Amino acid sequence: MNFRSDPKRTQYMITLDSNIEKQKEWIKEYKIREAKGEDYYFVFHDNHGNPIGLYRISHIDYIKKQAKVSSLITIKNDEA
């Protein structure tokens, strides 16, 4: 959760409320979309296992063979 709630890392992406209950609800809804094959997130990690980015494939339409993609790669200055 620290990664998605860090204002410097997420200044160009939609962020979620850091409230734990709201996070749980968002994850529950995401897992439903994931199970339907509609939405996937992938996390990029550095060589030390620290998360440094996200890749998302969403709005997947298997009939039209199209989807939306987005990505974010970010490293804090002290991690570079």
PyMOL Python script that loads the backbone (N, CA, C, O; Angstrom):
from pymol import cmd

cmd.read_pdbstr("""\
ATOM      1  N   MET A   1       0.824  -1.192   0.000  1.00  0.00           N
ATOM      2  CA  MET A   1       0.000   0.000   0.000  1.00  0.00           C
ATOM      3  C   MET A   1       0.866   1.253   0.000  1.00  0.00           C
ATOM      4  O   MET A   1       0.449   2.276  -0.543  1.00  0.00           O
ATOM      5  N   ASN A   2       2.044   1.208   0.584  1.00  0.00           N
ATOM      6  CA  ASN A   2       2.909   2.384   0.607  1.00  0.00           C
ATOM      7  C   ASN A   2       3.207   2.885  -0.797  1.00  0.00           C
ATOM      8  O   ASN A   2       3.261   4.092  -1.031  1.00  0.00           O
ATOM      9  N   PHE A   3       3.400   1.956  -1.735  1.00  0.00           N
ATOM     10  CA  PHE A   3       3.729   2.344  -3.099  1.00  0.00           C
ATOM     11  C   PHE A   3       2.610   3.166  -3.725  1.00  0.00           C
ATOM     12  O   PHE A   3       2.867   4.223  -4.302  1.00  0.00           O
ATOM     13  N   ARG A   4       1.370   2.692  -3.618  1.00  0.00           N
ATOM     14  CA  ARG A   4       0.245   3.382  -4.256  1.00  0.00           C
ATOM     15  C   ARG A   4      -0.222   4.609  -3.496  1.00  0.00           C
ATOM     16  O   ARG A   4      -0.990   5.404  -4.038  1.00  0.00           O
ATOM     17  N   SER A   5       0.216   4.789  -2.255  1.00  0.00           N
ATOM     18  CA  SER A   5      -0.226   5.961  -1.498  1.00  0.00           C
ATOM     19  C   SER A   5       0.878   7.004  -1.337  1.00  0.00           C
ATOM     20  O   SER A   5       0.685   7.998  -0.637  1.00  0.00           O
ATOM     21  N   ASP A   6       2.017   6.795  -1.966  1.00  0.00           N
ATOM     22  CA  ASP A   6       3.120   7.755  -1.903  1.00  0.00           C
ATOM     23  C   ASP A   6       2.846   8.882  -2.898  1.00  0.00           C
ATOM     24  O   ASP A   6       2.834   8.629  -4.103  1.00  0.00           O
ATOM     25  N   PRO A   7       2.624  10.127  -2.436  1.00  0.00           N
ATOM     26  CA  PRO A   7       2.254  11.225  -3.336  1.00  0.00           C
ATOM     27  C   PRO A   7       3.280  11.510  -4.431  1.00  0.00           C
ATOM     28  O   PRO A   7       2.900  11.861  -5.548  1.00  0.00           O
ATOM     29  N   LYS A   8       4.563  11.368  -4.135  1.00  0.00           N
ATOM     30  CA  LYS A   8       5.577  11.639  -5.159  1.00  0.00           C
ATOM     31  C   LYS A   8       5.574  10.569  -6.243  1.00  0.00           C
ATOM     32  O   LYS A   8       5.778  10.874  -7.418  1.00  0.00           O
ATOM     33  N   ARG A   9       5.346   9.336  -5.859  1.00  0.00           N
ATOM     34  CA  ARG A   9       5.341   8.250  -6.840  1.00  0.00           C
ATOM     35  C   ARG A   9       4.054   8.227  -7.647  1.00  0.00           C
ATOM     36  O   ARG A   9       4.052   7.746  -8.780  1.00  0.00           O
ATOM     37  N   THR A  10       2.987   8.722  -7.107  1.00  0.00           N
ATOM     38  CA  THR A  10       1.683   8.576  -7.759  1.00  0.00           C
ATOM     39  C   THR A  10       1.108   9.889  -8.278  1.00  0.00           C
ATOM     40  O   THR A  10      -0.091   9.973  -8.544  1.00  0.00           O
ATOM     41  N   GLN A  11       1.936  10.904  -8.423  1.00  0.00           N
ATOM     42  CA  GLN A  11       1.398  12.209  -8.818  1.00  0.00           C
ATOM     43  C   GLN A  11       0.733  12.201 -10.194  1.00  0.00           C
ATOM     44  O   GLN A  11      -0.076  13.085 -10.477  1.00  0.00           O
ATOM     45  N   TYR A  12       1.045  11.242 -11.051  1.00  0.00           N
ATOM     46  CA  TYR A  12       0.452  11.194 -12.388  1.00  0.00           C
ATOM     47  C   TYR A  12      -0.505  10.024 -12.577  1.00  0.00           C
ATOM     48  O   TYR A  12      -0.869   9.695 -13.706  1.00  0.00           O
ATOM     49  N   MET A  13      -0.906   9.406 -11.497  1.00  0.00           N
ATOM     50  CA  MET A  13      -1.826   8.283 -11.624  1.00  0.00           C
ATOM     51  C   MET A  13      -2.995   8.450 -10.667  1.00  0.00           C
ATOM     52  O   MET A  13      -2.927   9.224  -9.712  1.00  0.00           O
ATOM     53  N   ILE A  14      -4.052   7.727 -10.932  1.00  0.00           N
ATOM     54  CA  ILE A  14      -5.202   7.737 -10.039  1.00  0.00           C
ATOM     55  C   ILE A  14      -4.794   7.001  -8.775  1.00  0.00           C
ATOM     56  O   ILE A  14      -4.276   5.885  -8.832  1.00  0.00           O
ATOM     57  N   THR A  15      -5.029   7.626  -7.649  1.00  0.00           N
ATOM     58  CA  THR A  15      -4.674   6.986  -6.387  1.00  0.00           C
ATOM     59  C   THR A  15      -5.931   6.644  -5.612  1.00  0.00           C
ATOM     60  O   THR A  15      -7.019   7.150  -5.888  1.00  0.00           O
ATOM     61  N   LEU A  16      -5.752   5.790  -4.657  1.00  0.00           N
ATOM     62  CA  LEU A  16      -6.865   5.342  -3.843  1.00  0.00           C
ATOM     63  C   LEU A  16      -6.753   5.920  -2.452  1.00  0.00           C
ATOM     64  O   LEU A  16      -5.667   6.285  -2.000  1.00  0.00           O
ATOM     65  N   ASP A  17      -7.865   5.999  -1.790  1.00  0.00           N
ATOM     66  CA  ASP A  17      -7.888   6.409  -0.395  1.00  0.00           C
ATOM     67  C   ASP A  17      -7.030   5.436   0.404  1.00  0.00           C
ATOM     68  O   ASP A  17      -7.105   4.228   0.180  1.00  0.00           O
ATOM     69  N   SER A  18      -6.223   5.934   1.323  1.00  0.00           N
ATOM     70  CA  SER A  18      -5.344   5.052   2.094  1.00  0.00           C
ATOM     71  C   SER A  18      -6.072   4.350   3.240  1.00  0.00           C
ATOM     72  O   SER A  18      -5.449   3.611   4.003  1.00  0.00           O
ATOM     73  N   ASN A  19      -7.370   4.569   3.370  1.00  0.00           N
ATOM     74  CA  ASN A  19      -8.176   3.885   4.376  1.00  0.00           C
ATOM     75  C   ASN A  19      -8.150   2.378   4.104  1.00  0.00           C
ATOM     76  O   ASN A  19      -8.475   1.937   3.002  1.00  0.00           O
ATOM     77  N   ILE A  20      -7.767   1.601   5.101  1.00  0.00           N
ATOM     78  CA  ILE A  20      -7.607   0.155   4.937  1.00  0.00           C
ATOM     79  C   ILE A  20      -8.891  -0.520   4.461  1.00  0.00           C
ATOM     80  O   ILE A  20      -8.840  -1.384   3.585  1.00  0.00           O
ATOM     81  N   GLU A  21     -10.036  -0.144   5.018  1.00  0.00           N
ATOM     82  CA  GLU A  21     -11.298  -0.775   4.609  1.00  0.00           C
ATOM     83  C   GLU A  21     -11.609  -0.474   3.145  1.00  0.00           C
ATOM     84  O   GLU A  21     -12.086  -1.348   2.421  1.00  0.00           O
ATOM     85  N   LYS A  22     -11.345   0.755   2.704  1.00  0.00           N
ATOM     86  CA  LYS A  22     -11.576   1.103   1.300  1.00  0.00           C
ATOM     87  C   LYS A  22     -10.606   0.347   0.398  1.00  0.00           C
ATOM     88  O   LYS A  22     -10.978  -0.073  -0.697  1.00  0.00           O
ATOM     89  N   GLN A  23      -9.362   0.171   0.852  1.00  0.00           N
ATOM     90  CA  GLN A  23      -8.386  -0.612   0.094  1.00  0.00           C
ATOM     91  C   GLN A  23      -8.859  -2.055  -0.060  1.00  0.00           C
ATOM     92  O   GLN A  23      -8.764  -2.633  -1.143  1.00  0.00           O
ATOM     93  N   LYS A  24      -9.368  -2.634   1.027  1.00  0.00           N
ATOM     94  CA  LYS A  24      -9.865  -4.012   0.973  1.00  0.00           C
ATOM     95  C   LYS A  24     -11.019  -4.134  -0.014  1.00  0.00           C
ATOM     96  O   LYS A  24     -11.089  -5.103  -0.770  1.00  0.00           O
ATOM     97  N   GLU A  25     -11.919  -3.163  -0.012  1.00  0.00           N
ATOM     98  CA  GLU A  25     -13.057  -3.182  -0.932  1.00  0.00           C
ATOM     99  C   GLU A  25     -12.576  -3.060  -2.375  1.00  0.00           C
ATOM    100  O   GLU A  25     -13.076  -3.760  -3.256  1.00  0.00           O
ATOM    101  N   TRP A  26     -11.600  -2.167  -2.624  1.00  0.00           N
ATOM    102  CA  TRP A  26     -11.065  -2.000  -3.971  1.00  0.00           C
ATOM    103  C   TRP A  26     -10.426  -3.305  -4.443  1.00  0.00           C
ATOM    104  O   TRP A  26     -10.642  -3.719  -5.583  1.00  0.00           O
ATOM    105  N   ILE A  27      -9.648  -3.955  -3.588  1.00  0.00           N
ATOM    106  CA  ILE A  27      -8.999  -5.218  -3.948  1.00  0.00           C
ATOM    107  C   ILE A  27     -10.044  -6.291  -4.239  1.00  0.00           C
ATOM    108  O   ILE A  27      -9.897  -7.059  -5.190  1.00  0.00           O
ATOM    109  N   LYS A  28     -11.087  -6.348  -3.433  1.00  0.00           N
ATOM    110  CA  LYS A  28     -12.168  -7.321  -3.646  1.00  0.00           C
ATOM    111  C   LYS A  28     -12.802  -7.114  -5.024  1.00  0.00           C
ATOM    112  O   LYS A  28     -13.023  -8.077  -5.758  1.00  0.00           O
ATOM    113  N   GLU A  29     -13.093  -5.861  -5.372  1.00  0.00           N
ATOM    114  CA  GLU A  29     -13.689  -5.556  -6.676  1.00  0.00           C
ATOM    115  C   GLU A  29     -12.711  -5.857  -7.808  1.00  0.00           C
ATOM    116  O   GLU A  29     -13.103  -6.371  -8.856  1.00  0.00           O
ATOM    117  N   TYR A  30     -11.435  -5.534  -7.591  1.00  0.00           N
ATOM    118  CA  TYR A  30     -10.424  -5.833  -8.605  1.00  0.00           C
ATOM    119  C   TYR A  30     -10.325  -7.338  -8.841  1.00  0.00           C
ATOM    120  O   TYR A  30     -10.255  -7.773  -9.991  1.00  0.00           O
ATOM    121  N   LYS A  31     -10.316  -8.140  -7.778  1.00  0.00           N
ATOM    122  CA  LYS A  31     -10.192  -9.590  -7.916  1.00  0.00           C
ATOM    123  C   LYS A  31     -11.365 -10.176  -8.703  1.00  0.00           C
ATOM    124  O   LYS A  31     -11.202 -11.180  -9.396  1.00  0.00           O
ATOM    125  N   ILE A  32     -12.538  -9.564  -8.603  1.00  0.00           N
ATOM    126  CA  ILE A  32     -13.688  -9.992  -9.409  1.00  0.00           C
ATOM    127  C   ILE A  32     -13.410  -9.710 -10.882  1.00  0.00           C
ATOM    128  O   ILE A  32     -13.637 -10.566 -11.738  1.00  0.00           O
ATOM    129  N   ARG A  33     -12.910  -8.490 -11.178  1.00  0.00           N
ATOM    130  CA  ARG A  33     -12.576  -8.146 -12.566  1.00  0.00           C
ATOM    131  C   ARG A  33     -11.462  -9.053 -13.095  1.00  0.00           C
ATOM    132  O   ARG A  33     -11.496  -9.486 -14.247  1.00  0.00           O
ATOM    133  N   GLU A  34     -10.484  -9.330 -12.245  1.00  0.00           N
ATOM    134  CA  GLU A  34      -9.380 -10.201 -12.644  1.00  0.00           C
ATOM    135  C   GLU A  34      -9.896 -11.611 -12.959  1.00  0.00           C
ATOM    136  O   GLU A  34      -9.499 -12.203 -13.963  1.00  0.00           O
ATOM    137  N   ALA A  35     -10.764 -12.142 -12.121  1.00  0.00           N
ATOM    138  CA  ALA A  35     -11.317 -13.484 -12.332  1.00  0.00           C
ATOM    139  C   ALA A  35     -12.106 -13.571 -13.640  1.00  0.00           C
ATOM    140  O   ALA A  35     -12.159 -14.626 -14.272  1.00  0.00           O
ATOM    141  N   LYS A  36     -12.715 -12.458 -14.037  1.00  0.00           N
ATOM    142  CA  LYS A  36     -13.458 -12.408 -15.297  1.00  0.00           C
ATOM    143  C   LYS A  36     -12.530 -12.199 -16.492  1.00  0.00           C
ATOM    144  O   LYS A  36     -12.973 -12.259 -17.640  1.00  0.00           O
ATOM    145  N   GLY A  37     -11.239 -11.953 -16.227  1.00  0.00           N
ATOM    146  CA  GLY A  37     -10.289 -11.695 -17.308  1.00  0.00           C
ATOM    147  C   GLY A  37     -10.402 -10.299 -17.872  1.00  0.00           C
ATOM    148  O   GLY A  37     -10.045 -10.071 -19.028  1.00  0.00           O
ATOM    149  N   GLU A  38     -10.896  -9.348 -17.076  1.00  0.00           N
ATOM    150  CA  GLU A  38     -11.123  -7.982 -17.543  1.00  0.00           C
ATOM    151  C   GLU A  38     -10.033  -6.998 -17.131  1.00  0.00           C
ATOM    152  O   GLU A  38      -9.946  -5.914 -17.708  1.00  0.00           O
ATOM    153  N   ASP A  39      -9.208  -7.341 -16.160  1.00  0.00           N
ATOM    154  CA  ASP A  39      -8.306  -6.354 -15.563  1.00  0.00           C
ATOM    155  C   ASP A  39      -7.138  -7.079 -14.896  1.00  0.00           C
ATOM    156  O   ASP A  39      -7.343  -8.002 -14.108  1.00  0.00           O
ATOM    157  N   TYR A  40      -5.913  -6.660 -15.216  1.00  0.00           N
ATOM    158  CA  TYR A  40      -4.727  -7.259 -14.594  1.00  0.00           C
ATOM    159  C   TYR A  40      -3.718  -6.176 -14.237  1.00  0.00           C
ATOM    160  O   TYR A  40      -3.521  -5.223 -14.990  1.00  0.00           O
ATOM    161  N   TYR A  41      -3.093  -6.330 -13.097  1.00  0.00           N
ATOM    162  CA  TYR A  41      -1.985  -5.471 -12.679  1.00  0.00           C
ATOM    163  C   TYR A  41      -0.731  -6.317 -12.560  1.00  0.00           C
ATOM    164  O   TYR A  41      -0.784  -7.472 -12.138  1.00  0.00           O
ATOM    165  N   PHE A  42       0.388  -5.737 -12.934  1.00  0.00           N
ATOM    166  CA  PHE A  42       1.691  -6.366 -12.768  1.00  0.00           C
ATOM    167  C   PHE A  42       2.586  -5.359 -12.063  1.00  0.00           C
ATOM    168  O   PHE A  42       2.543  -4.168 -12.373  1.00  0.00           O
ATOM    169  N   VAL A  43       3.382  -5.816 -11.134  1.00  0.00           N
ATOM    170  CA  VAL A  43       4.273  -4.933 -10.382  1.00  0.00           C
ATOM    171  C   VAL A  43       5.707  -5.201 -10.818  1.00  0.00           C
ATOM    172  O   VAL A  43       6.148  -6.349 -10.851  1.00  0.00           O
ATOM    173  N   PHE A  44       6.434  -4.132 -11.153  1.00  0.00           N
ATOM    174  CA  PHE A  44       7.858  -4.227 -11.463  1.00  0.00           C
ATOM    175  C   PHE A  44       8.640  -4.086 -10.172  1.00  0.00           C
ATOM    176  O   PHE A  44       8.299  -3.264  -9.321  1.00  0.00           O
ATOM    177  N   HIS A  45       9.689  -4.883 -10.021  1.00  0.00           N
ATOM    178  CA  HIS A  45      10.556  -4.807  -8.849  1.00  0.00           C
ATOM    179  C   HIS A  45      11.998  -4.565  -9.289  1.00  0.00           C
ATOM    180  O   HIS A  45      12.402  -4.989 -10.372  1.00  0.00           O
ATOM    181  N   ASP A  46      12.765  -3.886  -8.447  1.00  0.00           N
ATOM    182  CA  ASP A  46      14.189  -3.734  -8.731  1.00  0.00           C
ATOM    183  C   ASP A  46      14.925  -5.012  -8.332  1.00  0.00           C
ATOM    184  O   ASP A  46      14.301  -5.986  -7.911  1.00  0.00           O
ATOM    185  N   ASN A  47      16.241  -5.006  -8.463  1.00  0.00           N
ATOM    186  CA  ASN A  47      17.037  -6.201  -8.154  1.00  0.00           C
ATOM    187  C   ASN A  47      17.021  -6.575  -6.680  1.00  0.00           C
ATOM    188  O   ASN A  47      17.468  -7.661  -6.311  1.00  0.00           O
ATOM    189  N   HIS A  48      16.510  -5.684  -5.835  1.00  0.00           N
ATOM    190  CA  HIS A  48      16.430  -5.945  -4.402  1.00  0.00           C
ATOM    191  C   HIS A  48      15.018  -6.334  -3.967  1.00  0.00           C
ATOM    192  O   HIS A  48      14.767  -6.538  -2.779  1.00  0.00           O
ATOM    193  N   GLY A  49      14.102  -6.435  -4.922  1.00  0.00           N
ATOM    194  CA  GLY A  49      12.731  -6.820  -4.607  1.00  0.00           C
ATOM    195  C   GLY A  49      11.826  -5.664  -4.229  1.00  0.00           C
ATOM    196  O   GLY A  49      10.693  -5.887  -3.801  1.00  0.00           O
ATOM    197  N   ASN A  50      12.301  -4.431  -4.376  1.00  0.00           N
ATOM    198  CA  ASN A  50      11.486  -3.254  -4.050  1.00  0.00           C
ATOM    199  C   ASN A  50      10.580  -2.907  -5.229  1.00  0.00           C
ATOM    200  O   ASN A  50      11.045  -2.911  -6.368  1.00  0.00           O
ATOM    201  N   PRO A  51       9.304  -2.606  -4.992  1.00  0.00           N
ATOM    202  CA  PRO A  51       8.418  -2.233  -6.100  1.00  0.00           C
ATOM    203  C   PRO A  51       8.826  -0.885  -6.680  1.00  0.00           C
ATOM    204  O   PRO A  51       9.014   0.086  -5.947  1.00  0.00           O
ATOM    205  N   ILE A  52       8.961  -0.834  -8.011  1.00  0.00           N
ATOM    206  CA  ILE A  52       9.341   0.419  -8.665  1.00  0.00           C
ATOM    207  C   ILE A  52       8.381   0.809  -9.780  1.00  0.00           C
ATOM    208  O   ILE A  52       8.561   1.855 -10.403  1.00  0.00           O
ATOM    209  N   GLY A  53       7.377   0.001 -10.044  1.00  0.00           N
ATOM    210  CA  GLY A  53       6.466   0.366 -11.111  1.00  0.00           C
ATOM    211  C   GLY A  53       5.269  -0.562 -11.218  1.00  0.00           C
ATOM    212  O   GLY A  53       5.228  -1.640 -10.625  1.00  0.00           O
ATOM    213  N   LEU A  54       4.298  -0.106 -11.993  1.00  0.00           N
ATOM    214  CA  LEU A  54       3.068  -0.865 -12.228  1.00  0.00           C
ATOM    215  C   LEU A  54       2.783  -0.910 -13.724  1.00  0.00           C
ATOM    216  O   LEU A  54       3.113   0.021 -14.459  1.00  0.00           O
ATOM    217  N   TYR A  55       2.176  -1.987 -14.156  1.00  0.00           N
ATOM    218  CA  TYR A  55       1.676  -2.114 -15.515  1.00  0.00           C
ATOM    219  C   TYR A  55       0.266  -2.659 -15.394  1.00  0.00           C
ATOM    220  O   TYR A  55       0.030  -3.630 -14.676  1.00  0.00           O
ATOM    221  N   ARG A  56      -0.666  -2.039 -16.092  1.00  0.00           N
ATOM    222  CA  ARG A  56      -2.058  -2.460 -15.996  1.00  0.00           C
ATOM    223  C   ARG A  56      -2.619  -2.710 -17.384  1.00  0.00           C
ATOM    224  O   ARG A  56      -2.396  -1.930 -18.310  1.00  0.00           O
ATOM    225  N   ILE A  57      -3.341  -3.796 -17.513  1.00  0.00           N
ATOM    226  CA  ILE A  57      -4.128  -4.081 -18.708  1.00  0.00           C
ATOM    227  C   ILE A  57      -5.575  -4.142 -18.240  1.00  0.00           C
ATOM    228  O   ILE A  57      -5.918  -4.960 -17.386  1.00  0.00           O
ATOM    229  N   SER A  58      -6.429  -3.277 -18.797  1.00  0.00           N
ATOM    230  CA  SER A  58      -7.820  -3.218 -18.347  1.00  0.00           C
ATOM    231  C   SER A  58      -8.767  -3.091 -19.535  1.00  0.00           C
ATOM    232  O   SER A  58      -8.342  -2.938 -20.680  1.00  0.00           O
ATOM    233  N   HIS A  59     -10.040  -3.158 -19.235  1.00  0.00           N
ATOM    234  CA  HIS A  59     -11.088  -3.048 -20.256  1.00  0.00           C
ATOM    235  C   HIS A  59     -10.813  -4.022 -21.406  1.00  0.00           C
ATOM    236  O   HIS A  59     -10.933  -3.669 -22.580  1.00  0.00           O
ATOM    237  N   ILE A  60     -10.448  -5.236 -21.051  1.00  0.00           N
ATOM    238  CA  ILE A  60     -10.085  -6.237 -22.047  1.00  0.00           C
ATOM    239  C   ILE A  60     -11.346  -6.729 -22.756  1.00  0.00           C
ATOM    240  O   ILE A  60     -12.295  -7.189 -22.121  1.00  0.00           O
ATOM    241  N   ASP A  61     -11.334  -6.623 -24.074  1.00  0.00           N
ATOM    242  CA  ASP A  61     -12.440  -7.092 -24.912  1.00  0.00           C
ATOM    243  C   ASP A  61     -11.869  -8.163 -25.837  1.00  0.00           C
ATOM    244  O   ASP A  61     -11.184  -7.854 -26.811  1.00  0.00           O
ATOM    245  N   TYR A  62     -12.156  -9.413 -25.523  1.00  0.00           N
ATOM    246  CA  TYR A  62     -11.591 -10.522 -26.281  1.00  0.00           C
ATOM    247  C   TYR A  62     -12.206 -10.648 -27.671  1.00  0.00           C
ATOM    248  O   TYR A  62     -11.564 -11.170 -28.582  1.00  0.00           O
ATOM    249  N   ILE A  63     -13.423 -10.184 -27.846  1.00  0.00           N
ATOM    250  CA  ILE A  63     -14.075 -10.250 -29.156  1.00  0.00           C
ATOM    251  C   ILE A  63     -13.471  -9.214 -30.101  1.00  0.00           C
ATOM    252  O   ILE A  63     -13.106  -9.535 -31.232  1.00  0.00           O
ATOM    253  N   LYS A  64     -13.368  -7.977 -29.634  1.00  0.00           N
ATOM    254  CA  LYS A  64     -12.787  -6.912 -30.460  1.00  0.00           C
ATOM    255  C   LYS A  64     -11.260  -6.936 -30.456  1.00  0.00           C
ATOM    256  O   LYS A  64     -10.620  -6.218 -31.224  1.00  0.00           O
ATOM    257  N   LYS A  65     -10.681  -7.766 -29.588  1.00  0.00           N
ATOM    258  CA  LYS A  65      -9.225  -7.885 -29.443  1.00  0.00           C
ATOM    259  C   LYS A  65      -8.591  -6.532 -29.144  1.00  0.00           C
ATOM    260  O   LYS A  65      -7.666  -6.088 -29.826  1.00  0.00           O
ATOM    261  N   GLN A  66      -9.119  -5.892 -28.102  1.00  0.00           N
ATOM    262  CA  GLN A  66      -8.571  -4.605 -27.687  1.00  0.00           C
ATOM    263  C   GLN A  66      -8.598  -4.486 -26.171  1.00  0.00           C
ATOM    264  O   GLN A  66      -9.340  -5.191 -25.486  1.00  0.00           O
ATOM    265  N   ALA A  67      -7.777  -3.583 -25.667  1.00  0.00           N
ATOM    266  CA  ALA A  67      -7.695  -3.337 -24.227  1.00  0.00           C
ATOM    267  C   ALA A  67      -7.029  -1.987 -24.011  1.00  0.00           C
ATOM    268  O   ALA A  67      -6.463  -1.399 -24.933  1.00  0.00           O
ATOM    269  N   LYS A  68      -7.107  -1.511 -22.784  1.00  0.00           N
ATOM    270  CA  LYS A  68      -6.395  -0.293 -22.397  1.00  0.00           C
ATOM    271  C   LYS A  68      -5.175  -0.715 -21.585  1.00  0.00           C
ATOM    272  O   LYS A  68      -5.237  -1.650 -20.787  1.00  0.00           O
ATOM    273  N   VAL A  69      -4.076  -0.019 -21.799  1.00  0.00           N
ATOM    274  CA  VAL A  69      -2.876  -0.313 -21.019  1.00  0.00           C
ATOM    275  C   VAL A  69      -2.356   0.973 -20.389  1.00  0.00           C
ATOM    276  O   VAL A  69      -2.541   2.066 -20.923  1.00  0.00           O
ATOM    277  N   SER A  70      -1.716   0.822 -19.268  1.00  0.00           N
ATOM    278  CA  SER A  70      -1.069   1.958 -18.619  1.00  0.00           C
ATOM    279  C   SER A  70       0.117   1.428 -17.837  1.00  0.00           C
ATOM    280  O   SER A  70       0.134   0.274 -17.410  1.00  0.00           O
ATOM    281  N   SER A  71       1.096   2.277 -17.658  1.00  0.00           N
ATOM    282  CA  SER A  71       2.262   1.857 -16.888  1.00  0.00           C
ATOM    283  C   SER A  71       2.823   3.045 -16.132  1.00  0.00           C
ATOM    284  O   SER A  71       2.607   4.200 -16.497  1.00  0.00           O
ATOM    285  N   LEU A  72       3.534   2.739 -15.091  1.00  0.00           N
ATOM    286  CA  LEU A  72       4.192   3.752 -14.270  1.00  0.00           C
ATOM    287  C   LEU A  72       5.461   3.127 -13.726  1.00  0.00           C
ATOM    288  O   LEU A  72       5.412   2.097 -13.053  1.00  0.00           O
ATOM    289  N   ILE A  73       6.584   3.738 -14.010  1.00  0.00           N
ATOM    290  CA  ILE A  73       7.844   3.306 -13.420  1.00  0.00           C
ATOM    291  C   ILE A  73       8.405   4.499 -12.677  1.00  0.00           C
ATOM    292  O   ILE A  73       8.541   5.586 -13.241  1.00  0.00           O
ATOM    293  N   THR A  74       8.725   4.299 -11.432  1.00  0.00           N
ATOM    294  CA  THR A  74       9.200   5.403 -10.613  1.00  0.00           C
ATOM    295  C   THR A  74      10.197   4.905  -9.582  1.00  0.00           C
ATOM    296  O   THR A  74      10.022   3.836  -8.997  1.00  0.00           O
ATOM    297  N   ILE A  75      11.224   5.673  -9.371  1.00  0.00           N
ATOM    298  CA  ILE A  75      12.226   5.368  -8.355  1.00  0.00           C
ATOM    299  C   ILE A  75      12.433   6.636  -7.544  1.00  0.00           C
ATOM    300  O   ILE A  75      12.632   7.713  -8.108  1.00  0.00           O
ATOM    301  N   LYS A  76      12.388   6.514  -6.237  1.00  0.00           N
ATOM    302  CA  LYS A  76      12.657   7.668  -5.391  1.00  0.00           C
ATOM    303  C   LYS A  76      14.114   8.080  -5.563  1.00  0.00           C
ATOM    304  O   LYS A  76      14.965   7.242  -5.860  1.00  0.00           O
ATOM    305  N   ASN A  77      14.406   9.368  -5.379  1.00  0.00           N
ATOM    306  CA  ASN A  77      15.769   9.866  -5.536  1.00  0.00           C
ATOM    307  C   ASN A  77      16.771   9.106  -4.682  1.00  0.00           C
ATOM    308  O   ASN A  77      17.895   8.864  -5.122  1.00  0.00           O
ATOM    309  N   ASP A  78      16.390   8.728  -3.484  1.00  0.00           N
ATOM    310  CA  ASP A  78      17.318   8.026  -2.605  1.00  0.00           C
ATOM    311  C   ASP A  78      17.496   6.564  -2.985  1.00  0.00           C
ATOM    312  O   ASP A  78      18.311   5.864  -2.384  1.00  0.00           O
ATOM    313  N   GLU A  79      16.737   6.089  -3.987  1.00  0.00           N
ATOM    314  CA  GLU A  79      16.858   4.704  -4.433  1.00  0.00           C
ATOM    315  C   GLU A  79      17.626   4.597  -5.739  1.00  0.00           C
ATOM    316  O   GLU A  79      17.990   3.495  -6.149  1.00  0.00           O
ATOM    317  N   ALA A  80      17.877   5.711  -6.393  1.00  0.00           N
ATOM    318  CA  ALA A  80      18.529   5.689  -7.711  1.00  0.00           C
ATOM    319  C   ALA A  80      19.997   5.333  -7.601  1.00  0.00           C
ATOM    320  O   ALA A  80      20.694   5.270  -8.613  1.00  0.00           O
TER     321      ALA A  80
END
""", "prot")
cmd.dss("prot")
cmd.show_as("cartoon", "prot")
cmd.util.cbc("prot")
cmd.orient("prot")
